Amino acid sequence: MAVFYLGNLPAVIWLAQRNSRQLYKLKLDGDGVQENINVQSASNQQERANTQFLQRRIERYENLKRIIELLNQELSLDAVAEQLCAISFFLLADNQGECLLYLLDGSTQKLVLFKTLKDERAIVIKAKEGDSFDHWVLRHASPLLVEDISKDFRFDADKVRRADPRPIASLIEVPLISGGKVIGLIRLEHQHKRFFAQDDLRFFMTIAELGAVSLENAQLYKDARTMAIHDGLTGLFNKGYFLEMLKTECRRTYRHPRSLCLLMLDIDNFKKLNDTFGHAAGDIVLVTISKAVSEALAQIPAVVCRFGGEEFCVLLPDTDKNTGLKIAENLRKAVAARELLLRRQRNQCTISVGVAEFPHDAQEEIELLMKADRALYEAKSKGRNLVIGA
């Protein structure tokens, strides 16, 4: 038996070695297969990530048509700014963090915080005229991506936190440029680092280009409307707008039984001032009287207009005649106390005022105007610098 085992020992050893080599080869093959599986899995994962990224990018740019439609639907500056913030906040920040929109004041060249949008956190925006990030974008007229505020060498993180302790970790900001000039800035910020990427910034720039045009159009519309309803010399409402407001307030007074008071003012001896000092001096008088009346009525809900020539009208909603007479008397005193400098000569000017109440003195707006005008004529005929009620 021993001789049998000894005789077959080399065969047994050879078989064992062959099996060991086959097992090792199988292990190597298995490791190779697993490595291929891992590589393929990583490739598939990267492919899925790329696909998701492309889908998100396609969805974003498909939204551009809708963005244009939304922005072009609005003519109000406030409404356009609100839409622009809402679109950016949703598409780029997933309604997280804050969105700030600044407009540039054309006269002072300072930023003014015009619109904000934020998540549920109760935070206060202290930088009403912008901070170092906003001023950087304004100065360079270039977009800005800050992935980690604490590590961005361009900005002093401690100084930023001292100025505004809000927990900002990352942000993107772009200038709003229309007609080659910066008209404002829009900014998205988040409390997490690296929340925004270069692709977000590029898409933000596209939104800002569309938004800037809409904001500029809304501002032009606002300016045109302002010019259409205001007197060019005094800045008060003009006659056309005043008559519309008079009609509206008279109808409102009928629906909700209240009083409405109308004051009609006329500058005394205005023709004489014009003849003595010239028409330029007459303009100075009109502007001075306008300011005096506006300042005296600053705390009172009133519609003030230049009705024509040297005549002004004041509409006082929810005001009876007795109160209207007191307000008119205060106006008369305020104007009389205002000093005028005409050709280096100190002068004073006075006004006469007629007061009428709706619906006590008149049942329709034209009749109310006639009653106030008649009372004004009476004040003139009785010596001027007077207040007379209808």
KAQUIWO-V90290 format. One record per residue. N is the residue number from 0. RES is the residue in one letter. SS is DSSP state (A for helix, B for strand, O for the rest). PHI is phi in whole degrees, -180 to 180 (NA if undefined). BURIAL is b if it has 24 or more other C-alpha atoms within 12 Angstrom, else e. Layout:
n: [N & N]
res: [RES & RES]
ss: [SS & SS]
phi: [PHI & PHI]
burial: [BURIAL & BURIAL]
This chain:
n: [0 & 1 & 2 & 3 & 4 & 5 & 6 & 7 & 8 & 9 & 10 & 11 & 12 & 13 & 14 & 15 & 16 & 17 & 18 & 19 & 20 & 21 & 22 & 23 & 24 & 25 & 26 & 27 & 28 & 29 & 30 & 31 & 32 & 33 & 34 & 35 & 36 & 37 & 38 & 39 & 40 & 41 & 42 & 43 & 44 & 45 & 46 & 47 & 48 & 49 & 50 & 51 & 52 & 53 & 54 & 55 & 56 & 57 & 58 & 59 & 60 & 61 & 62 & 63 & 64 & 65 & 66 & 67 & 68 & 69 & 70 & 71 & 72 & 73 & 74 & 75 & 76 & 77 & 78 & 79 & 80 & 81 & 82 & 83 & 84 & 85 & 86 & 87 & 88 & 89 & 90 & 91 & 92 & 93 & 94 & 95 & 96 & 97 & 98 & 99 & 100 & 101 & 102 & 103 & 104 & 105 & 106 & 107 & 108 & 109 & 110 & 111 & 112 & 113 & 114 & 115 & 116 & 117 & 118 & 119 & 120 & 121 & 122 & 123 & 124 & 125 & 126 & 127 & 128 & 129 & 130 & 131 & 132 & 133 & 134 & 135 & 136 & 137 & 138 & 139 & 140 & 141 & 142 & 143 & 144 & 145 & 146 & 147 & 148 & 149 & 150 & 151 & 152 & 153 & 154 & 155 & 156 & 157 & 158 & 159 & 160 & 161 & 162 & 163 & 164 & 165 & 166 & 167 & 168 & 169 & 170 & 171 & 172 & 173 & 174 & 175 & 176 & 177 & 178 & 179 & 180 & 181 & 182 & 183 & 184 & 185 & 186 & 187 & 188 & 189 & 190 & 191 & 192 & 193 & 194 & 195 & 196 & 197 & 198 & 199 & 200 & 201 & 202 & 203 & 204 & 205 & 206 & 207 & 208 & 209 & 210 & 211 & 212 & 213 & 214 & 215 & 216 & 217 & 218 & 219 & 220 & 221 & 222 & 223 & 224 & 225 & 226 & 227 & 228 & 229 & 230 & 231 & 232 & 233 & 234 & 235 & 236 & 237 & 238 & 239 & 240 & 241 & 242 & 243 & 244 & 245 & 246 & 247 & 248 & 249 & 250 & 251 & 252 & 253 & 254 & 255 & 256 & 257 & 258 & 259 & 260 & 261 & 262 & 263 & 264 & 265 & 266 & 267 & 268 & 269 & 270 & 271 & 272 & 273 & 274 & 275 & 276 & 277 & 278 & 279 & 280 & 281 & 282 & 283 & 284 & 285 & 286 & 287 & 288 & 289 & 290 & 291 & 292 & 293 & 294 & 295 & 296 & 297 & 298 & 299 & 300 & 301 & 302 & 303 & 304 & 305 & 306 & 307 & 308 & 309 & 310 & 311 & 312 & 313 & 314 & 315 & 316 & 317 & 318 & 319 & 320 & 321 & 322 & 323 & 324 & 325 & 326 & 327 & 328 & 329 & 330 & 331 & 332 & 333 & 334 & 335 & 336 & 337 & 338 & 339 & 340 & 341 & 342 & 343 & 344 & 345 & 346 & 347 & 348 & 349 & 350 & 351 & 352 & 353 & 354 & 355 & 356 & 357 & 358 & 359 & 360 & 361 & 362 & 363 & 364 & 365 & 366 & 367 & 368 & 369 & 370 & 371 & 372 & 373 & 374 & 375 & 376 & 377 & 378 & 379 & 380 & 381 & 382 & 383 & 384 & 385 & 386 & 387 & 388 & 389]
res: [M & A & V & F & Y & L & G & N & L & P & A & V & I & W & L & A & Q & R & N & S & R & Q & L & Y & K & L & K & L & D & G & D & G & V & Q & E & N & I & N & V & Q & S & A & S & N & Q & Q & E & R & A & N & T & Q & F & L & Q & R & R & I & E & R & Y & E & N & L & K & R & I & I & E & L & L & N & Q & E & L & S & L & D & A & V & A & E & Q & L & C & A & I & S & F & F & L & L & A & D & N & Q & G & E & C & L & L & Y & L & L & D & G & S & T & Q & K & L & V & L & F & K & T & L & K & D & E & R & A & I & V & I & K & A & K & E & G & D & S & F & D & H & W & V & L & R & H & A & S & P & L & L & V & E & D & I & S & K & D & F & R & F & D & A & D & K & V & R & R & A & D & P & R & P & I & A & S & L & I & E & V & P & L & I & S & G & G & K & V & I & G & L & I & R & L & E & H & Q & H & K & R & F & F & A & Q & D & D & L & R & F & F & M & T & I & A & E & L & G & A & V & S & L & E & N & A & Q & L & Y & K & D & A & R & T & M & A & I & H & D & G & L & T & G & L & F & N & K & G & Y & F & L & E & M & L & K & T & E & C & R & R & T & Y & R & H & P & R & S & L & C & L & L & M & L & D & I & D & N & F & K & K & L & N & D & T & F & G & H & A & A & G & D & I & V & L & V & T & I & S & K & A & V & S & E & A & L & A & Q & I & P & A & V & V & C & R & F & G & G & E & E & F & C & V & L & L & P & D & T & D & K & N & T & G & L & K & I & A & E & N & L & R & K & A & V & A & A & R & E & L & L & L & R & R & Q & R & N & Q & C & T & I & S & V & G & V & A & E & F & P & H & D & A & Q & E & E & I & E & L & L & M & K & A & D & R & A & L & Y & E & A & K & S & K & G & R & N & L & V & I & G & A]
ss: [O & A & A & A & A & A & A & A & A & A & A & A & A & A & A & A & A & A & A & A & A & A & A & A & A & A & A & A & A & A & A & A & A & A & A & A & A & A & A & A & A & A & A & A & A & A & A & A & A & A & A & A & A & A & A & A & A & A & A & A & A & A & A & A & A & A & A & A & A & A & A & A & O & O & O & O & A & A & A & A & A & A & A & A & A & A & A & A & A & A & A & A & A & O & O & O & O & B & B & B & B & B & B & B & O & O & O & O & O & O & B & B & B & B & B & B & B & B & O & O & O & O & O & O & O & O & O & O & O & O & O & A & A & A & A & A & A & A & A & A & O & O & O & B & B & B & O & O & A & A & A & O & O & O & O & O & A & A & A & A & A & A & A & O & O & O & O & O & O & B & B & B & B & B & B & B & B & B & O & O & B & B & B & B & B & B & B & B & B & B & O & O & O & O & O & O & O & A & A & A & A & A & A & A & A & A & A & A & A & A & A & A & A & A & A & A & A & A & A & A & A & A & A & A & A & A & A & A & A & B & O & O & O & O & O & O & B & O & A & A & A & A & A & A & A & A & A & A & A & A & A & A & A & A & A & O & O & O & O & B & B & B & B & B & B & B & B & O & O & A & A & A & A & A & A & A & A & O & A & A & A & A & A & A & A & A & A & A & A & A & A & A & A & A & A & A & O & O & O & O & O & O & B & B & B & B & B & B & O & O & B & B & B & B & B & B & B & O & O & O & A & A & A & A & A & A & A & A & A & A & A & A & A & A & A & A & A & O & B & B & B & B & O & O & B & B & B & B & O & O & B & B & B & B & B & B & B & B & O & O & O & B & O & O & A & A & A & A & A & A & A & A & A & A & A & A & A & A & A & A & A & O & O & O & O & O & B & B & B & O]
phi: [NA & -62 & -63 & -64 & -65 & -66 & -71 & -98 & -59 & -61 & -66 & -64 & -63 & -63 & -63 & -64 & -65 & -62 & -63 & -65 & -65 & -66 & -62 & -63 & -65 & -62 & -63 & -63 & -62 & -64 & -62 & -65 & -63 & -63 & -64 & -63 & -63 & -63 & -63 & -66 & -64 & -64 & -65 & -64 & -64 & -65 & -64 & -64 & -63 & -64 & -64 & -62 & -62 & -65 & -62 & -64 & -67 & -63 & -61 & -61 & -74 & -67 & -74 & -60 & -60 & -65 & -62 & -60 & -62 & -63 & -69 & -77 & -74 & -104 & -116 & -77 & -60 & -64 & -68 & -64 & -62 & -65 & -64 & -62 & -66 & -63 & -64 & -65 & -63 & -78 & -75 & -109 & -113 & 55 & 59 & -120 & 81 & -140 & -124 & -122 & -121 & -107 & -112 & -92 & -71 & -64 & -84 & -101 & 59 & -109 & -77 & -128 & -68 & -102 & -150 & -132 & -144 & -145 & -76 & -71 & -67 & -83 & -127 & -118 & -86 & -89 & -81 & -68 & -113 & 90 & -118 & -64 & -67 & -63 & -68 & -64 & -64 & -65 & -67 & -92 & 51 & -132 & -71 & -137 & -122 & -120 & -77 & -146 & -59 & -70 & -119 & -86 & -66 & -73 & -131 & -87 & -61 & -65 & -65 & -62 & -67 & -66 & -71 & -151 & -77 & -61 & -78 & -99 & -113 & -148 & -161 & -131 & -149 & -135 & -77 & -97 & -117 & -137 & 63 & 80 & -127 & -77 & -109 & 172 & -139 & -132 & -139 & -118 & -137 & -144 & -83 & -105 & -72 & 52 & -74 & -108 & -125 & -59 & -64 & -62 & -64 & -62 & -68 & -61 & -64 & -65 & -61 & -64 & -61 & -67 & -65 & -63 & -63 & -66 & -64 & -63 & -64 & -65 & -67 & -64 & -64 & -62 & -64 & -66 & -67 & -61 & -65 & -70 & -112 & -118 & -76 & -65 & -85 & -94 & 81 & -78 & -63 & -91 & -63 & -60 & -65 & -62 & -65 & -63 & -66 & -63 & -63 & -62 & -70 & -65 & -65 & -65 & -67 & -66 & -70 & -122 & -49 & -144 & -104 & -136 & -113 & -121 & -109 & -116 & -113 & -139 & -76 & -72 & 56 & -67 & -62 & -66 & -63 & -63 & -67 & -79 & -110 & 97 & -68 & -63 & -66 & -61 & -64 & -62 & -63 & -61 & -67 & -64 & -64 & -59 & -65 & -62 & -67 & -62 & -66 & -68 & -103 & -58 & -98 & -119 & -64 & -149 & -110 & -112 & -139 & -89 & -81 & 154 & 59 & -102 & -106 & -127 & -129 & -129 & -105 & -119 & -65 & 54 & -134 & -87 & -67 & -60 & -67 & -62 & -64 & -66 & -63 & -62 & -65 & -63 & -64 & -59 & -68 & -64 & -69 & -62 & -83 & -80 & -89 & -115 & -114 & -119 & 51 & 65 & -109 & -79 & -135 & -131 & -129 & -126 & -130 & -110 & -133 & -110 & -125 & -139 & -117 & -110 & -99 & -64 & -97 & -154 & -106 & -149 & -64 & -64 & -64 & -63 & -61 & -65 & -66 & -66 & -65 & -65 & -66 & -64 & -60 & -64 & -63 & -65 & -71 & -93 & 122 & 70 & 54 & -133 & -118 & -128 & -97 & -67]
burial: [e & e & e & e & e & e & e & e & e & e & e & e & e & e & e & e & e & e & e & e & e & e & e & e & e & e & e & e & e & e & e & e & e & e & e & e & e & e & e & e & e & e & e & e & e & e & e & e & e & e & e & e & e & e & e & e & e & e & e & b & e & e & e & b & e & e & b & b & e & b & b & b & e & b & b & e & b & b & b & b & b & b & b & b & b & b & b & b & b & b & b & b & b & e & e & b & b & b & b & b & b & b & b & b & e & e & e & e & e & e & b & b & b & b & b & b & b & b & e & e & e & e & e & e & b & e & b & e & b & b & b & b & b & b & b & e & b & b & e & e & b & b & b & b & b & b & b & b & b & b & e & e & e & e & e & e & b & e & e & b & e & e & e & e & e & b & b & b & b & b & b & b & b & b & b & b & b & e & e & e & e & b & b & b & b & b & b & b & b & b & b & e & e & b & b & b & e & e & e & b & b & b & b & b & b & b & b & b & b & b & b & b & b & b & b & b & b & b & b & e & e & e & e & e & e & e & e & e & b & b & b & e & b & b & e & b & b & b & b & e & b & b & b & e & b & b & b & e & b & b & e & e & b & e & e & e & e & e & b & b & b & b & b & b & b & b & b & b & e & b & e & e & b & e & e & e & e & e & e & e & b & b & b & b & b & b & b & b & b & b & b & b & b & b & e & b & b & e & e & e & e & b & b & b & b & b & b & e & b & b & b & b & b & b & b & b & b & b & b & b & b & e & b & b & b & e & b & b & b & b & b & b & b & b & b & b & e & b & e & b & e & e & e & e & e & e & e & b & b & b & b & b & b & b & b & b & b & b & b & b & b & b & e & b & b & e & e & b & b & b & b & b & b & b & b & b & b & b & b & b & e & e & e & b & b & b & b & b & b & b]
